């Protein structure tokens, strides 16, 4: 994420974020909003619009 977080031993952190994003999408939240909310749940106020856009770009590159 490059959010200046200290590396920790949370090896499932990104899987948790992905699962939460999917749950939010299942609740009909828009993609940008779901990604943002899921990232904020882990990284708090360190999340900026550019982080959400980077995730969306990464997803788009997979399609």
PDB file of N, CA, C and O in Angstrom, chain B, residues numbered from 101:
ATOM      1  N   UNK B 101       0.820  -1.207   0.000  1.00  0.00           N
ATOM      2  CA  UNK B 101       0.000   0.000   0.000  1.00  0.00           C
ATOM      3  C   UNK B 101       0.854   1.257   0.000  1.00  0.00           C
ATOM      4  O   UNK B 101       0.402   2.316  -0.434  1.00  0.00           O
ATOM      5  N   UNK B 102       2.067   1.150   0.476  1.00  0.00           N
ATOM      6  CA  UNK B 102       2.910   2.350   0.598  1.00  0.00           C
ATOM      7  C   UNK B 102       2.242   3.426   1.436  1.00  0.00           C
ATOM      8  O   UNK B 102       2.256   4.604   1.078  1.00  0.00           O
ATOM      9  N   UNK B 103       1.658   3.015   2.552  1.00  0.00           N
ATOM     10  CA  UNK B 103       0.988   3.972   3.436  1.00  0.00           C
ATOM     11  C   UNK B 103       1.859   4.335   4.635  1.00  0.00           C
ATOM     12  O   UNK B 103       1.374   4.909   5.610  1.00  0.00           O
ATOM     13  N   UNK B 104       3.128   4.003   4.559  1.00  0.00           N
ATOM     14  CA  UNK B 104       4.088   4.284   5.628  1.00  0.00           C
ATOM     15  C   UNK B 104       3.840   3.426   6.855  1.00  0.00           C
ATOM     16  O   UNK B 104       4.311   3.758   7.943  1.00  0.00           O
ATOM     17  N   UNK B 105       3.111   2.335   6.703  1.00  0.00           N
ATOM     18  CA  UNK B 105       2.875   1.429   7.822  1.00  0.00           C
ATOM     19  C   UNK B 105       4.135   0.615   8.084  1.00  0.00           C
ATOM     20  O   UNK B 105       4.902   0.312   7.170  1.00  0.00           O
ATOM     21  N   UNK B 106       4.326   0.278   9.322  1.00  0.00           N
ATOM     22  CA  UNK B 106       5.422  -0.597   9.689  1.00  0.00           C
ATOM     23  C   UNK B 106       5.033  -2.016   9.296  1.00  0.00           C
ATOM     24  O   UNK B 106       3.911  -2.455   9.550  1.00  0.00           O
ATOM     25  N   UNK B 107       5.969  -2.729   8.675  1.00  0.00           N
ATOM     26  CA  UNK B 107       5.683  -4.111   8.311  1.00  0.00           C
ATOM     27  C   UNK B 107       5.410  -4.908   9.575  1.00  0.00           C
ATOM     28  O   UNK B 107       6.116  -4.793  10.576  1.00  0.00           O
ATOM     29  N   UNK B 108       4.363  -5.721   9.497  1.00  0.00           N
ATOM     30  CA  UNK B 108       3.999  -6.533  10.652  1.00  0.00           C
ATOM     31  C   UNK B 108       3.859  -7.988  10.219  1.00  0.00           C
ATOM     32  O   UNK B 108       4.169  -8.334   9.079  1.00  0.00           O
ATOM     33  N   UNK B 109       3.412  -8.801  11.093  1.00  0.00           N
ATOM     34  CA  UNK B 109       3.287 -10.226  10.805  1.00  0.00           C
ATOM     35  C   UNK B 109       1.861 -10.600  10.398  1.00  0.00           C
ATOM     36  O   UNK B 109       1.465 -11.755  10.559  1.00  0.00           O
ATOM     37  N   UNK B 110       1.094  -9.666   9.884  1.00  0.00           N
ATOM     38  CA  UNK B 110      -0.291  -9.915   9.455  1.00  0.00           C
ATOM     39  C   UNK B 110      -0.284 -10.421   8.019  1.00  0.00           C
ATOM     40  O   UNK B 110      -0.497  -9.654   7.080  1.00  0.00           O
ATOM     41  N   UNK B 111      -0.043 -11.692   7.858  1.00  0.00           N
ATOM     42  CA  UNK B 111       0.093 -12.265   6.520  1.00  0.00           C
ATOM     43  C   UNK B 111      -1.229 -12.387   5.781  1.00  0.00           C
ATOM     44  O   UNK B 111      -1.241 -12.560   4.563  1.00  0.00           O
ATOM     45  N   UNK B 112      -2.337 -12.300   6.498  1.00  0.00           N
ATOM     46  CA  UNK B 112      -3.639 -12.411   5.852  1.00  0.00           C
ATOM     47  C   UNK B 112      -4.341 -11.060   5.718  1.00  0.00           C
ATOM     48  O   UNK B 112      -5.524 -11.004   5.384  1.00  0.00           O
ATOM     49  N   UNK B 113      -3.630 -10.000   5.971  1.00  0.00           N
ATOM     50  CA  UNK B 113      -4.237  -8.666   5.986  1.00  0.00           C
ATOM     51  C   UNK B 113      -4.888  -8.322   4.642  1.00  0.00           C
ATOM     52  O   UNK B 113      -6.021  -7.840   4.618  1.00  0.00           O
ATOM     53  N   UNK B 114      -4.196  -8.558   3.533  1.00  0.00           N
ATOM     54  CA  UNK B 114      -4.763  -8.197   2.239  1.00  0.00           C
ATOM     55  C   UNK B 114      -5.920  -9.112   1.866  1.00  0.00           C
ATOM     56  O   UNK B 114      -6.847  -8.683   1.179  1.00  0.00           O
ATOM     57  N   UNK B 115      -5.882 -10.359   2.302  1.00  0.00           N
ATOM     58  CA  UNK B 115      -7.010 -11.255   2.063  1.00  0.00           C
ATOM     59  C   UNK B 115      -8.237 -10.761   2.828  1.00  0.00           C
ATOM     60  O   UNK B 115      -9.353 -10.799   2.310  1.00  0.00           O
ATOM     61  N   UNK B 116      -8.030 -10.303   4.048  1.00  0.00           N
ATOM     62  CA  UNK B 116      -9.123  -9.731   4.845  1.00  0.00           C
ATOM     63  C   UNK B 116      -9.711  -8.509   4.149  1.00  0.00           C
ATOM     64  O   UNK B 116     -10.930  -8.346   4.101  1.00  0.00           O
ATOM     65  N   UNK B 117      -8.849  -7.653   3.612  1.00  0.00           N
ATOM     66  CA  UNK B 117      -9.312  -6.462   2.902  1.00  0.00           C
ATOM     67  C   UNK B 117     -10.114  -6.875   1.668  1.00  0.00           C
ATOM     68  O   UNK B 117     -11.163  -6.295   1.387  1.00  0.00           O
ATOM     69  N   UNK B 118      -9.627  -7.867   0.937  1.00  0.00           N
ATOM     70  CA  UNK B 118     -10.339  -8.345  -0.254  1.00  0.00           C
ATOM     71  C   UNK B 118     -11.694  -8.929   0.118  1.00  0.00           C
ATOM     72  O   UNK B 118     -12.690  -8.660  -0.553  1.00  0.00           O
ATOM     73  N   UNK B 119     -11.742  -9.723   1.177  1.00  0.00           N
ATOM     74  CA  UNK B 119     -13.009 -10.317   1.611  1.00  0.00           C
ATOM     75  C   UNK B 119     -14.006  -9.245   2.030  1.00  0.00           C
ATOM     76  O   UNK B 119     -15.193  -9.338   1.715  1.00  0.00           O
ATOM     77  N   UNK B 120     -13.524  -8.225   2.742  1.00  0.00           N
ATOM     78  CA  UNK B 120     -14.407  -7.140   3.179  1.00  0.00           C
ATOM     79  C   UNK B 120     -14.898  -6.344   1.970  1.00  0.00           C
ATOM     80  O   UNK B 120     -16.067  -5.962   1.912  1.00  0.00           O
ATOM     81  N   UNK B 121     -14.019  -6.097   1.012  1.00  0.00           N
ATOM     82  CA  UNK B 121     -14.417  -5.395  -0.211  1.00  0.00           C
ATOM     83  C   UNK B 121     -15.512  -6.170  -0.919  1.00  0.00           C
ATOM     84  O   UNK B 121     -16.500  -5.580  -1.355  1.00  0.00           O
ATOM     85  N   UNK B 122     -15.358  -7.478  -1.042  1.00  0.00           N
ATOM     86  CA  UNK B 122     -16.375  -8.300  -1.697  1.00  0.00           C
ATOM     87  C   UNK B 122     -17.697  -8.237  -0.953  1.00  0.00           C
ATOM     88  O   UNK B 122     -18.755  -8.142  -1.575  1.00  0.00           O
ATOM     89  N   UNK B 123     -17.648  -8.289   0.361  1.00  0.00           N
ATOM     90  CA  UNK B 123     -18.878  -8.202   1.153  1.00  0.00           C
ATOM     91  C   UNK B 123     -19.583  -6.866   0.915  1.00  0.00           C
ATOM     92  O   UNK B 123     -20.809  -6.813   0.815  1.00  0.00           O
ATOM     93  N   UNK B 124     -18.805  -5.794   0.826  1.00  0.00           N
ATOM     94  CA  UNK B 124     -19.386  -4.469   0.571  1.00  0.00           C
ATOM     95  C   UNK B 124     -19.989  -4.410  -0.831  1.00  0.00           C
ATOM     96  O   UNK B 124     -21.047  -3.813  -1.030  1.00  0.00           O
ATOM     97  N   UNK B 125     -19.317  -5.029  -1.799  1.00  0.00           N
ATOM     98  CA  UNK B 125     -19.859  -5.085  -3.158  1.00  0.00           C
ATOM     99  C   UNK B 125     -21.142  -5.901  -3.181  1.00  0.00           C
ATOM    100  O   UNK B 125     -22.089  -5.548  -3.885  1.00  0.00           O
ATOM    101  N   UNK B 126     -21.181  -6.982  -2.423  1.00  0.00           N
ATOM    102  CA  UNK B 126     -22.393  -7.797  -2.326  1.00  0.00           C
ATOM    103  C   UNK B 126     -23.548  -7.008  -1.719  1.00  0.00           C
ATOM    104  O   UNK B 126     -24.716  -7.303  -1.971  1.00  0.00           O
ATOM    105  N   UNK B 127     -23.205  -5.997  -0.910  1.00  0.00           N
ATOM    106  CA  UNK B 127     -24.214  -5.106  -0.323  1.00  0.00           C
ATOM    107  C   UNK B 127     -24.513  -3.916  -1.229  1.00  0.00           C
ATOM    108  O   UNK B 127     -25.135  -2.940  -0.810  1.00  0.00           O
ATOM    109  N   UNK B 128     -24.056  -4.012  -2.490  1.00  0.00           N
ATOM    110  CA  UNK B 128     -24.325  -3.017  -3.532  1.00  0.00           C
ATOM    111  C   UNK B 128     -23.612  -1.684  -3.348  1.00  0.00           C
ATOM    112  O   UNK B 128     -24.068  -0.669  -3.875  1.00  0.00           O
ATOM    113  N   UNK B 129     -22.509  -1.663  -2.615  1.00  0.00           N
ATOM    114  CA  UNK B 129     -21.695  -0.457  -2.545  1.00  0.00           C
ATOM    115  C   UNK B 129     -20.909  -0.353  -3.851  1.00  0.00           C
ATOM    116  O   UNK B 129     -20.491  -1.372  -4.402  1.00  0.00           O
ATOM    117  N   UNK B 130     -20.709   0.841  -4.339  1.00  0.00           N
ATOM    118  CA  UNK B 130     -19.938   1.055  -5.567  1.00  0.00           C
ATOM    119  C   UNK B 130     -18.498   0.586  -5.361  1.00  0.00           C
ATOM    120  O   UNK B 130     -17.986   0.611  -4.242  1.00  0.00           O
ATOM    121  N   UNK B 131     -17.851   0.159  -6.441  1.00  0.00           N
ATOM    122  CA  UNK B 131     -16.507  -0.405  -6.366  1.00  0.00           C
ATOM    123  C   UNK B 131     -15.521   0.531  -5.664  1.00  0.00           C
ATOM    124  O   UNK B 131     -14.826   0.111  -4.739  1.00  0.00           O
ATOM    125  N   UNK B 132     -15.453   1.780  -6.088  1.00  0.00           N
ATOM    126  CA  UNK B 132     -14.520   2.727  -5.474  1.00  0.00           C
ATOM    127  C   UNK B 132     -14.784   2.833  -3.979  1.00  0.00           C
ATOM    128  O   UNK B 132     -13.860   2.767  -3.168  1.00  0.00           O
ATOM    129  N   UNK B 133     -16.048   2.996  -3.627  1.00  0.00           N
ATOM    130  CA  UNK B 133     -16.420   3.164  -2.218  1.00  0.00           C
ATOM    131  C   UNK B 133     -16.117   1.914  -1.402  1.00  0.00           C
ATOM    132  O   UNK B 133     -15.681   2.011  -0.256  1.00  0.00           O
ATOM    133  N   UNK B 134     -16.346   0.742  -1.987  1.00  0.00           N
ATOM    134  CA  UNK B 134     -16.073  -0.509  -1.280  1.00  0.00           C
ATOM    135  C   UNK B 134     -14.582  -0.666  -1.019  1.00  0.00           C
ATOM    136  O   UNK B 134     -14.172  -1.030   0.083  1.00  0.00           O
ATOM    137  N   UNK B 135     -13.779  -0.390  -2.030  1.00  0.00           N
ATOM    138  CA  UNK B 135     -12.323  -0.481  -1.863  1.00  0.00           C
ATOM    139  C   UNK B 135     -11.858   0.519  -0.818  1.00  0.00           C
ATOM    140  O   UNK B 135     -11.075   0.179   0.069  1.00  0.00           O
ATOM    141  N   UNK B 136     -12.336   1.743  -0.920  1.00  0.00           N
ATOM    142  CA  UNK B 136     -11.926   2.767   0.039  1.00  0.00           C
ATOM    143  C   UNK B 136     -12.289   2.379   1.462  1.00  0.00           C
ATOM    144  O   UNK B 136     -11.459   2.478   2.365  1.00  0.00           O
ATOM    145  N   UNK B 137     -13.523   1.938   1.668  1.00  0.00           N
ATOM    146  CA  UNK B 137     -13.969   1.578   3.014  1.00  0.00           C
ATOM    147  C   UNK B 137     -13.161   0.403   3.562  1.00  0.00           C
ATOM    148  O   UNK B 137     -12.799   0.394   4.739  1.00  0.00           O
ATOM    149  N   UNK B 138     -12.882  -0.581   2.719  1.00  0.00           N
ATOM    150  CA  UNK B 138     -12.103  -1.735   3.166  1.00  0.00           C
ATOM    151  C   UNK B 138     -10.669  -1.337   3.513  1.00  0.00           C
ATOM    152  O   UNK B 138     -10.120  -1.811   4.507  1.00  0.00           O
ATOM    153  N   UNK B 139     -10.067  -0.478   2.711  1.00  0.00           N
ATOM    154  CA  UNK B 139      -8.710  -0.013   3.012  1.00  0.00           C
ATOM    155  C   UNK B 139      -8.676   0.811   4.290  1.00  0.00           C
ATOM    156  O   UNK B 139      -7.781   0.653   5.120  1.00  0.00           O
ATOM    157  N   UNK B 140      -9.653   1.686   4.438  1.00  0.00           N
ATOM    158  CA  UNK B 140      -9.715   2.523   5.639  1.00  0.00           C
ATOM    159  C   UNK B 140      -9.887   1.659   6.887  1.00  0.00           C
ATOM    160  O   UNK B 140      -9.384   2.004   7.956  1.00  0.00           O
ATOM    161  N   UNK B 141     -10.596   0.540   6.752  1.00  0.00           N
ATOM    162  CA  UNK B 141     -10.786  -0.338   7.915  1.00  0.00           C
ATOM    163  C   UNK B 141      -9.458  -0.891   8.430  1.00  0.00           C
ATOM    164  O   UNK B 141      -9.344  -1.230   9.608  1.00  0.00           O
ATOM    165  N   UNK B 142      -8.467  -0.983   7.567  1.00  0.00           N
ATOM    166  CA  UNK B 142      -7.150  -1.475   7.985  1.00  0.00           C
ATOM    167  C   UNK B 142      -6.119  -0.372   8.181  1.00  0.00           C
ATOM    168  O   UNK B 142      -5.276  -0.458   9.074  1.00  0.00           O
ATOM    169  N   UNK B 143      -6.181   0.658   7.353  1.00  0.00           N
ATOM    170  CA  UNK B 143      -5.133   1.674   7.355  1.00  0.00           C
ATOM    171  C   UNK B 143      -5.585   3.047   7.844  1.00  0.00           C
ATOM    172  O   UNK B 143      -4.817   4.008   7.805  1.00  0.00           O
ATOM    173  N   UNK B 144      -6.816   3.137   8.299  1.00  0.00           N
ATOM    174  CA  UNK B 144      -7.364   4.375   8.863  1.00  0.00           C
ATOM    175  C   UNK B 144      -7.163   5.575   7.939  1.00  0.00           C
ATOM    176  O   UNK B 144      -7.383   5.482   6.731  1.00  0.00           O
ATOM    177  N   UNK B 145      -6.751   6.684   8.508  1.00  0.00           N
ATOM    178  CA  UNK B 145      -6.652   7.931   7.756  1.00  0.00           C
ATOM    179  C   UNK B 145      -5.417   8.010   6.861  1.00  0.00           C
ATOM    180  O   UNK B 145      -5.177   9.041   6.231  1.00  0.00           O
ATOM    181  N   UNK B 146      -4.642   6.947   6.799  1.00  0.00           N
ATOM    182  CA  UNK B 146      -3.497   6.920   5.890  1.00  0.00           C
ATOM    183  C   UNK B 146      -3.940   6.707   4.446  1.00  0.00           C
ATOM    184  O   UNK B 146      -3.178   6.972   3.516  1.00  0.00           O
ATOM    185  N   UNK B 147      -5.170   6.231   4.255  1.00  0.00           N
ATOM    186  CA  UNK B 147      -5.680   5.946   2.915  1.00  0.00           C
ATOM    187  C   UNK B 147      -6.058   7.256   2.224  1.00  0.00           C
ATOM    188  O   UNK B 147      -6.817   8.069   2.751  1.00  0.00           O
ATOM    189  N   UNK B 148      -5.507   7.424   1.042  1.00  0.00           N
ATOM    190  CA  UNK B 148      -5.799   8.588   0.207  1.00  0.00           C
ATOM    191  C   UNK B 148      -6.460   8.119  -1.079  1.00  0.00           C
ATOM    192  O   UNK B 148      -6.429   6.933  -1.406  1.00  0.00           O
ATOM    193  N   UNK B 149      -7.049   9.043  -1.797  1.00  0.00           N
ATOM    194  CA  UNK B 149      -7.713   8.702  -3.053  1.00  0.00           C
ATOM    195  C   UNK B 149      -6.758   7.979  -4.003  1.00  0.00           C
ATOM    196  O   UNK B 149      -7.169   7.070  -4.725  1.00  0.00           O
ATOM    197  N   UNK B 150      -5.497   8.377  -4.004  1.00  0.00           N
ATOM    198  CA  UNK B 150      -4.527   7.759  -4.910  1.00  0.00           C
ATOM    199  C   UNK B 150      -4.334   6.276  -4.606  1.00  0.00           C
ATOM    200  O   UNK B 150      -4.047   5.495  -5.514  1.00  0.00           O
ATOM    201  N   UNK B 151      -4.487   5.876  -3.342  1.00  0.00           N
ATOM    202  CA  UNK B 151      -4.370   4.459  -2.990  1.00  0.00           C
ATOM    203  C   UNK B 151      -5.535   3.663  -3.577  1.00  0.00           C
ATOM    204  O   UNK B 151      -5.349   2.575  -4.122  1.00  0.00           O
ATOM    205  N   UNK B 152      -6.727   4.220  -3.458  1.00  0.00           N
ATOM    206  CA  UNK B 152      -7.909   3.547  -4.001  1.00  0.00           C
ATOM    207  C   UNK B 152      -7.783   3.453  -5.518  1.00  0.00           C
ATOM    208  O   UNK B 152      -8.084   2.413  -6.103  1.00  0.00           O
ATOM    209  N   UNK B 153      -7.344   4.520  -6.147  1.00  0.00           N
ATOM    210  CA  UNK B 153      -7.162   4.516  -7.601  1.00  0.00           C
ATOM    211  C   UNK B 153      -6.116   3.493  -8.028  1.00  0.00           C
ATOM    212  O   UNK B 153      -6.271   2.843  -9.062  1.00  0.00           O
ATOM    213  N   UNK B 154      -5.058   3.346  -7.245  1.00  0.00           N
ATOM    214  CA  UNK B 154      -4.016   2.367  -7.569  1.00  0.00           C
ATOM    215  C   UNK B 154      -4.575   0.946  -7.500  1.00  0.00           C
ATOM    216  O   UNK B 154      -4.251   0.108  -8.342  1.00  0.00           O
ATOM    217  N   UNK B 155      -5.404   0.679  -6.509  1.00  0.00           N
ATOM    218  CA  UNK B 155      -6.024  -0.641  -6.404  1.00  0.00           C
ATOM    219  C   UNK B 155      -6.943  -0.877  -7.595  1.00  0.00           C
ATOM    220  O   UNK B 155      -6.934  -1.956  -8.188  1.00  0.00           O
ATOM    221  N   UNK B 156      -7.731   0.125  -7.943  1.00  0.00           N
ATOM    222  CA  UNK B 156      -8.649  -0.017  -9.078  1.00  0.00           C
ATOM    223  C   UNK B 156      -7.872  -0.247 -10.377  1.00  0.00           C
ATOM    224  O   UNK B 156      -8.291  -1.039 -11.220  1.00  0.00           O
ATOM    225  N   UNK B 157      -6.750   0.438 -10.534  1.00  0.00           N
ATOM    226  CA  UNK B 157      -5.926   0.250 -11.724  1.00  0.00           C
ATOM    227  C   UNK B 157      -5.367  -1.171 -11.773  1.00  0.00           C
ATOM    228  O   UNK B 157      -5.334  -1.799 -12.831  1.00  0.00           O
ATOM    229  N   UNK B 158      -4.928  -1.667 -10.620  1.00  0.00           N
ATOM    230  CA  UNK B 158      -4.416  -3.037 -10.553  1.00  0.00           C
ATOM    231  C   UNK B 158      -5.490  -4.042 -10.933  1.00  0.00           C
ATOM    232  O   UNK B 158      -5.221  -5.007 -11.648  1.00  0.00           O
ATOM    233  N   UNK B 159      -6.697  -3.818 -10.457  1.00  0.00           N
ATOM    234  CA  UNK B 159      -7.814  -4.701 -10.806  1.00  0.00           C
ATOM    235  C   UNK B 159      -8.088  -4.646 -12.304  1.00  0.00           C
ATOM    236  O   UNK B 159      -8.280  -5.680 -12.944  1.00  0.00           O
ATOM    237  N   UNK B 160      -8.107  -3.444 -12.857  1.00  0.00           N
ATOM    238  CA  UNK B 160      -8.371  -3.278 -14.281  1.00  0.00           C
ATOM    239  C   UNK B 160      -7.314  -4.002 -15.117  1.00  0.00           C
ATOM    240  O   UNK B 160      -7.627  -4.559 -16.169  1.00  0.00           O
ATOM    241  N   UNK B 161      -6.072  -3.995 -14.654  1.00  0.00           N
ATOM    242  CA  UNK B 161      -4.998  -4.680 -15.393  1.00  0.00           C
ATOM    243  C   UNK B 161      -5.167  -6.189 -15.397  1.00  0.00           C
ATOM    244  O   UNK B 161      -4.613  -6.876 -16.255  1.00  0.00           O
ATOM    245  N   UNK B 162      -5.926  -6.707 -14.447  1.00  0.00           N
ATOM    246  CA  UNK B 162      -6.176  -8.148 -14.380  1.00  0.00           C
ATOM    247  C   UNK B 162      -7.270  -8.587 -15.351  1.00  0.00           C
ATOM    248  O   UNK B 162      -7.380  -9.765 -15.691  1.00  0.00           O
ATOM    249  N   UNK B 163      -8.064  -7.635 -15.785  1.00  0.00           N
ATOM    250  CA  UNK B 163      -9.200  -7.980 -16.668  1.00  0.00           C
ATOM    251  C   UNK B 163      -8.822  -8.080 -18.106  1.00  0.00           C
ATOM    252  O   UNK B 163      -9.673  -8.361 -18.950  1.00  0.00           O
TER     253      UNK B 163
END
